[in-house]
Amino acid sequence: MRVKRRQCYFDKQISADKLLIDDRRGRKVAKINHISTIGSLGVLLAAKEKGFVTEVSPLLRKIENSDIYLSPKLIATVLELAGENHHDK
């Protein structure tokens, strides 16, 4: 929990637009401190929106094949938001 508080403190010090954090507890701490957050998948969606990547699907698959758990519902939501409603995996 100490690291999460330090992240929030650092965010306030540099006046960042958003704090990059995926941890649910850390997001709660940030919210209490009125700090906007964005998760890794939000960064992927923003990257596609700004034209830095053409598809989030291959990047999602890389995350999915790592030790990071993404629920099927979350993956489907991200693909839908990205306009990549692929029904195959």
Chimera marker file (.cmm) of the C-alpha trace (Angstrom):
<marker_set name="trace">
<marker id="1" x="0.000" y="0.000" z="0.000" r="1" g="1" b="0" radius="0.5"/>
<marker id="2" x="2.960" y="2.300" z="0.651" r="1" g="1" b="0" radius="0.5"/>
<marker id="3" x="3.973" y="2.166" z="-3.032" r="1" g="1" b="0" radius="0.5"/>
<marker id="4" x="0.460" y="3.157" z="-4.114" r="1" g="1" b="0" radius="0.5"/>
<marker id="5" x="0.546" y="6.191" z="-1.813" r="1" g="1" b="0" radius="0.5"/>
<marker id="6" x="3.917" y="7.171" z="-3.234" r="1" g="1" b="0" radius="0.5"/>
<marker id="7" x="2.553" y="6.873" z="-6.773" r="1" g="1" b="0" radius="0.5"/>
<marker id="8" x="-0.349" y="9.161" z="-5.879" r="1" g="1" b="0" radius="0.5"/>
<marker id="9" x="1.990" y="11.641" z="-4.188" r="1" g="1" b="0" radius="0.5"/>
<marker id="10" x="4.290" y="11.644" z="-7.215" r="1" g="1" b="0" radius="0.5"/>
<marker id="11" x="1.337" y="12.164" z="-9.537" r="1" g="1" b="0" radius="0.5"/>
<marker id="12" x="0.266" y="15.234" z="-7.559" r="1" g="1" b="0" radius="0.5"/>
<marker id="13" x="3.816" y="16.628" z="-7.569" r="1" g="1" b="0" radius="0.5"/>
<marker id="14" x="4.282" y="16.458" z="-11.340" r="1" g="1" b="0" radius="0.5"/>
<marker id="15" x="0.707" y="17.469" z="-12.166" r="1" g="1" b="0" radius="0.5"/>
<marker id="16" x="0.227" y="14.520" z="-14.506" r="1" g="1" b="0" radius="0.5"/>
<marker id="17" x="-3.034" y="14.206" z="-16.419" r="1" g="1" b="0" radius="0.5"/>
<marker id="18" x="-3.494" y="10.602" z="-15.345" r="1" g="1" b="0" radius="0.5"/>
<marker id="19" x="-1.843" y="8.036" z="-13.124" r="1" g="1" b="0" radius="0.5"/>
<marker id="20" x="-1.099" y="4.764" z="-14.946" r="1" g="1" b="0" radius="0.5"/>
<marker id="21" x="-2.218" y="2.022" z="-12.589" r="1" g="1" b="0" radius="0.5"/>
<marker id="22" x="-4.030" y="-1.282" z="-12.982" r="1" g="1" b="0" radius="0.5"/>
<marker id="23" x="-4.301" y="-2.228" z="-9.317" r="1" g="1" b="0" radius="0.5"/>
<marker id="24" x="-7.854" y="-1.886" z="-7.964" r="1" g="1" b="0" radius="0.5"/>
<marker id="25" x="-6.760" y="-0.812" z="-4.481" r="1" g="1" b="0" radius="0.5"/>
<marker id="26" x="-4.387" y="1.742" z="-5.949" r="1" g="1" b="0" radius="0.5"/>
<marker id="27" x="-7.194" y="3.170" z="-8.060" r="1" g="1" b="0" radius="0.5"/>
<marker id="28" x="-9.290" y="3.607" z="-4.915" r="1" g="1" b="0" radius="0.5"/>
<marker id="29" x="-6.466" y="5.503" z="-3.223" r="1" g="1" b="0" radius="0.5"/>
<marker id="30" x="-6.086" y="7.680" z="-6.304" r="1" g="1" b="0" radius="0.5"/>
<marker id="31" x="-9.823" y="8.377" z="-6.417" r="1" g="1" b="0" radius="0.5"/>
<marker id="32" x="-9.819" y="9.434" z="-2.766" r="1" g="1" b="0" radius="0.5"/>
<marker id="33" x="-7.016" y="11.852" z="-3.648" r="1" g="1" b="0" radius="0.5"/>
<marker id="34" x="-8.880" y="13.143" z="-6.735" r="1" g="1" b="0" radius="0.5"/>
<marker id="35" x="-6.290" y="11.738" z="-9.113" r="1" g="1" b="0" radius="0.5"/>
<marker id="36" x="-7.460" y="10.571" z="-12.546" r="1" g="1" b="0" radius="0.5"/>
<marker id="37" x="-6.276" y="7.115" z="-13.489" r="1" g="1" b="0" radius="0.5"/>
<marker id="38" x="-5.864" y="5.075" z="-16.627" r="1" g="1" b="0" radius="0.5"/>
<marker id="39" x="-5.069" y="1.391" z="-16.910" r="1" g="1" b="0" radius="0.5"/>
<marker id="40" x="-2.919" y="-0.456" z="-19.400" r="1" g="1" b="0" radius="0.5"/>
<marker id="41" x="-5.896" y="-1.316" z="-21.569" r="1" g="1" b="0" radius="0.5"/>
<marker id="42" x="-7.004" y="2.312" z="-21.538" r="1" g="1" b="0" radius="0.5"/>
<marker id="43" x="-3.560" y="3.243" z="-22.821" r="1" g="1" b="0" radius="0.5"/>
<marker id="44" x="-3.964" y="0.728" z="-25.663" r="1" g="1" b="0" radius="0.5"/>
<marker id="45" x="-7.330" y="2.229" z="-26.598" r="1" g="1" b="0" radius="0.5"/>
<marker id="46" x="-5.902" y="5.755" z="-26.479" r="1" g="1" b="0" radius="0.5"/>
<marker id="47" x="-2.952" y="4.663" z="-28.639" r="1" g="1" b="0" radius="0.5"/>
<marker id="48" x="-5.336" y="3.323" z="-31.272" r="1" g="1" b="0" radius="0.5"/>
<marker id="49" x="-7.501" y="6.440" z="-31.119" r="1" g="1" b="0" radius="0.5"/>
<marker id="50" x="-4.442" y="8.630" z="-31.700" r="1" g="1" b="0" radius="0.5"/>
<marker id="51" x="-3.148" y="6.427" z="-34.518" r="1" g="1" b="0" radius="0.5"/>
<marker id="52" x="-0.071" y="5.062" z="-32.743" r="1" g="1" b="0" radius="0.5"/>
<marker id="53" x="-1.310" y="1.492" z="-33.297" r="1" g="1" b="0" radius="0.5"/>
<marker id="54" x="-3.734" y="0.171" z="-35.894" r="1" g="1" b="0" radius="0.5"/>
<marker id="55" x="-5.094" y="-2.704" z="-33.798" r="1" g="1" b="0" radius="0.5"/>
<marker id="56" x="-5.232" y="-3.457" z="-30.082" r="1" g="1" b="0" radius="0.5"/>
<marker id="57" x="-6.113" y="-7.124" z="-30.619" r="1" g="1" b="0" radius="0.5"/>
<marker id="58" x="-2.527" y="-8.416" z="-31.107" r="1" g="1" b="0" radius="0.5"/>
<marker id="59" x="-1.343" y="-6.417" z="-28.113" r="1" g="1" b="0" radius="0.5"/>
<marker id="60" x="-4.208" y="-7.728" z="-26.008" r="1" g="1" b="0" radius="0.5"/>
<marker id="61" x="-3.207" y="-11.270" z="-26.976" r="1" g="1" b="0" radius="0.5"/>
<marker id="62" x="0.368" y="-10.632" z="-25.811" r="1" g="1" b="0" radius="0.5"/>
<marker id="63" x="-0.928" y="-9.441" z="-22.441" r="1" g="1" b="0" radius="0.5"/>
<marker id="64" x="-3.322" y="-12.377" z="-22.289" r="1" g="1" b="0" radius="0.5"/>
<marker id="65" x="-0.435" y="-14.810" z="-22.922" r="1" g="1" b="0" radius="0.5"/>
<marker id="66" x="1.590" y="-13.317" z="-20.065" r="1" g="1" b="0" radius="0.5"/>
<marker id="67" x="1.040" y="-13.797" z="-16.337" r="1" g="1" b="0" radius="0.5"/>
<marker id="68" x="-1.557" y="-11.021" z="-16.317" r="1" g="1" b="0" radius="0.5"/>
<marker id="69" x="-5.151" y="-12.195" z="-16.035" r="1" g="1" b="0" radius="0.5"/>
<marker id="70" x="-7.745" y="-10.495" z="-18.220" r="1" g="1" b="0" radius="0.5"/>
<marker id="71" x="-11.324" y="-11.697" z="-17.942" r="1" g="1" b="0" radius="0.5"/>
<marker id="72" x="-13.059" y="-12.694" z="-21.165" r="1" g="1" b="0" radius="0.5"/>
<marker id="73" x="-15.658" y="-9.987" z="-20.499" r="1" g="1" b="0" radius="0.5"/>
<marker id="74" x="-12.944" y="-7.319" z="-20.189" r="1" g="1" b="0" radius="0.5"/>
<marker id="75" x="-11.269" y="-8.471" z="-23.401" r="1" g="1" b="0" radius="0.5"/>
<marker id="76" x="-14.598" y="-8.379" z="-25.236" r="1" g="1" b="0" radius="0.5"/>
<marker id="77" x="-15.314" y="-4.878" z="-23.918" r="1" g="1" b="0" radius="0.5"/>
<marker id="78" x="-11.902" y="-3.557" z="-24.984" r="1" g="1" b="0" radius="0.5"/>
<marker id="79" x="-12.245" y="-5.107" z="-28.445" r="1" g="1" b="0" radius="0.5"/>
<marker id="80" x="-15.712" y="-3.597" z="-28.797" r="1" g="1" b="0" radius="0.5"/>
<marker id="81" x="-14.483" y="-0.157" z="-27.741" r="1" g="1" b="0" radius="0.5"/>
<marker id="82" x="-11.634" y="-0.490" z="-30.236" r="1" g="1" b="0" radius="0.5"/>
<marker id="83" x="-14.068" y="-1.458" z="-32.997" r="1" g="1" b="0" radius="0.5"/>
<marker id="84" x="-12.458" y="-4.874" z="-33.272" r="1" g="1" b="0" radius="0.5"/>
<marker id="85" x="-15.354" y="-7.182" z="-32.507" r="1" g="1" b="0" radius="0.5"/>
<marker id="86" x="-13.561" y="-10.360" z="-33.510" r="1" g="1" b="0" radius="0.5"/>
<marker id="87" x="-15.427" y="-13.411" z="-32.321" r="1" g="1" b="0" radius="0.5"/>
<marker id="88" x="-12.463" y="-15.682" z="-32.895" r="1" g="1" b="0" radius="0.5"/>
<marker id="89" x="-9.476" y="-15.824" z="-30.607" r="1" g="1" b="0" radius="0.5"/>
<link id1="1" id2="2" r="1" g="1" b="0" radius="0.2"/>
<link id1="2" id2="3" r="1" g="1" b="0" radius="0.2"/>
<link id1="3" id2="4" r="1" g="1" b="0" radius="0.2"/>
<link id1="4" id2="5" r="1" g="1" b="0" radius="0.2"/>
<link id1="5" id2="6" r="1" g="1" b="0" radius="0.2"/>
<link id1="6" id2="7" r="1" g="1" b="0" radius="0.2"/>
<link id1="7" id2="8" r="1" g="1" b="0" radius="0.2"/>
<link id1="8" id2="9" r="1" g="1" b="0" radius="0.2"/>
<link id1="9" id2="10" r="1" g="1" b="0" radius="0.2"/>
<link id1="10" id2="11" r="1" g="1" b="0" radius="0.2"/>
<link id1="11" id2="12" r="1" g="1" b="0" radius="0.2"/>
<link id1="12" id2="13" r="1" g="1" b="0" radius="0.2"/>
<link id1="13" id2="14" r="1" g="1" b="0" radius="0.2"/>
<link id1="14" id2="15" r="1" g="1" b="0" radius="0.2"/>
<link id1="15" id2="16" r="1" g="1" b="0" radius="0.2"/>
<link id1="16" id2="17" r="1" g="1" b="0" radius="0.2"/>
<link id1="17" id2="18" r="1" g="1" b="0" radius="0.2"/>
<link id1="18" id2="19" r="1" g="1" b="0" radius="0.2"/>
<link id1="19" id2="20" r="1" g="1" b="0" radius="0.2"/>
<link id1="20" id2="21" r="1" g="1" b="0" radius="0.2"/>
<link id1="21" id2="22" r="1" g="1" b="0" radius="0.2"/>
<link id1="22" id2="23" r="1" g="1" b="0" radius="0.2"/>
<link id1="23" id2="24" r="1" g="1" b="0" radius="0.2"/>
<link id1="24" id2="25" r="1" g="1" b="0" radius="0.2"/>
<link id1="25" id2="26" r="1" g="1" b="0" radius="0.2"/>
<link id1="26" id2="27" r="1" g="1" b="0" radius="0.2"/>
<link id1="27" id2="28" r="1" g="1" b="0" radius="0.2"/>
<link id1="28" id2="29" r="1" g="1" b="0" radius="0.2"/>
<link id1="29" id2="30" r="1" g="1" b="0" radius="0.2"/>
<link id1="30" id2="31" r="1" g="1" b="0" radius="0.2"/>
<link id1="31" id2="32" r="1" g="1" b="0" radius="0.2"/>
<link id1="32" id2="33" r="1" g="1" b="0" radius="0.2"/>
<link id1="33" id2="34" r="1" g="1" b="0" radius="0.2"/>
<link id1="34" id2="35" r="1" g="1" b="0" radius="0.2"/>
<link id1="35" id2="36" r="1" g="1" b="0" radius="0.2"/>
<link id1="36" id2="37" r="1" g="1" b="0" radius="0.2"/>
<link id1="37" id2="38" r="1" g="1" b="0" radius="0.2"/>
<link id1="38" id2="39" r="1" g="1" b="0" radius="0.2"/>
<link id1="39" id2="40" r="1" g="1" b="0" radius="0.2"/>
<link id1="40" id2="41" r="1" g="1" b="0" radius="0.2"/>
<link id1="41" id2="42" r="1" g="1" b="0" radius="0.2"/>
<link id1="42" id2="43" r="1" g="1" b="0" radius="0.2"/>
<link id1="43" id2="44" r="1" g="1" b="0" radius="0.2"/>
<link id1="44" id2="45" r="1" g="1" b="0" radius="0.2"/>
<link id1="45" id2="46" r="1" g="1" b="0" radius="0.2"/>
<link id1="46" id2="47" r="1" g="1" b="0" radius="0.2"/>
<link id1="47" id2="48" r="1" g="1" b="0" radius="0.2"/>
<link id1="48" id2="49" r="1" g="1" b="0" radius="0.2"/>
<link id1="49" id2="50" r="1" g="1" b="0" radius="0.2"/>
<link id1="50" id2="51" r="1" g="1" b="0" radius="0.2"/>
<link id1="51" id2="52" r="1" g="1" b="0" radius="0.2"/>
<link id1="52" id2="53" r="1" g="1" b="0" radius="0.2"/>
<link id1="53" id2="54" r="1" g="1" b="0" radius="0.2"/>
<link id1="54" id2="55" r="1" g="1" b="0" radius="0.2"/>
<link id1="55" id2="56" r="1" g="1" b="0" radius="0.2"/>
<link id1="56" id2="57" r="1" g="1" b="0" radius="0.2"/>
<link id1="57" id2="58" r="1" g="1" b="0" radius="0.2"/>
<link id1="58" id2="59" r="1" g="1" b="0" radius="0.2"/>
<link id1="59" id2="60" r="1" g="1" b="0" radius="0.2"/>
<link id1="60" id2="61" r="1" g="1" b="0" radius="0.2"/>
<link id1="61" id2="62" r="1" g="1" b="0" radius="0.2"/>
<link id1="62" id2="63" r="1" g="1" b="0" radius="0.2"/>
<link id1="63" id2="64" r="1" g="1" b="0" radius="0.2"/>
<link id1="64" id2="65" r="1" g="1" b="0" radius="0.2"/>
<link id1="65" id2="66" r="1" g="1" b="0" radius="0.2"/>
<link id1="66" id2="67" r="1" g="1" b="0" radius="0.2"/>
<link id1="67" id2="68" r="1" g="1" b="0" radius="0.2"/>
<link id1="68" id2="69" r="1" g="1" b="0" radius="0.2"/>
<link id1="69" id2="70" r="1" g="1" b="0" radius="0.2"/>
<link id1="70" id2="71" r="1" g="1" b="0" radius="0.2"/>
<link id1="71" id2="72" r="1" g="1" b="0" radius="0.2"/>
<link id1="72" id2="73" r="1" g="1" b="0" radius="0.2"/>
<link id1="73" id2="74" r="1" g="1" b="0" radius="0.2"/>
<link id1="74" id2="75" r="1" g="1" b="0" radius="0.2"/>
<link id1="75" id2="76" r="1" g="1" b="0" radius="0.2"/>
<link id1="76" id2="77" r="1" g="1" b="0" radius="0.2"/>
<link id1="77" id2="78" r="1" g="1" b="0" radius="0.2"/>
<link id1="78" id2="79" r="1" g="1" b="0" radius="0.2"/>
<link id1="79" id2="80" r="1" g="1" b="0" radius="0.2"/>
<link id1="80" id2="81" r="1" g="1" b="0" radius="0.2"/>
<link id1="81" id2="82" r="1" g="1" b="0" radius="0.2"/>
<link id1="82" id2="83" r="1" g="1" b="0" radius="0.2"/>
<link id1="83" id2="84" r="1" g="1" b="0" radius="0.2"/>
<link id1="84" id2="85" r="1" g="1" b="0" radius="0.2"/>
<link id1="85" id2="86" r="1" g="1" b="0" radius="0.2"/>
<link id1="86" id2="87" r="1" g="1" b="0" radius="0.2"/>
<link id1="87" id2="88" r="1" g="1" b="0" radius="0.2"/>
<link id1="88" id2="89" r="1" g="1" b="0" radius="0.2"/>
</marker_set>
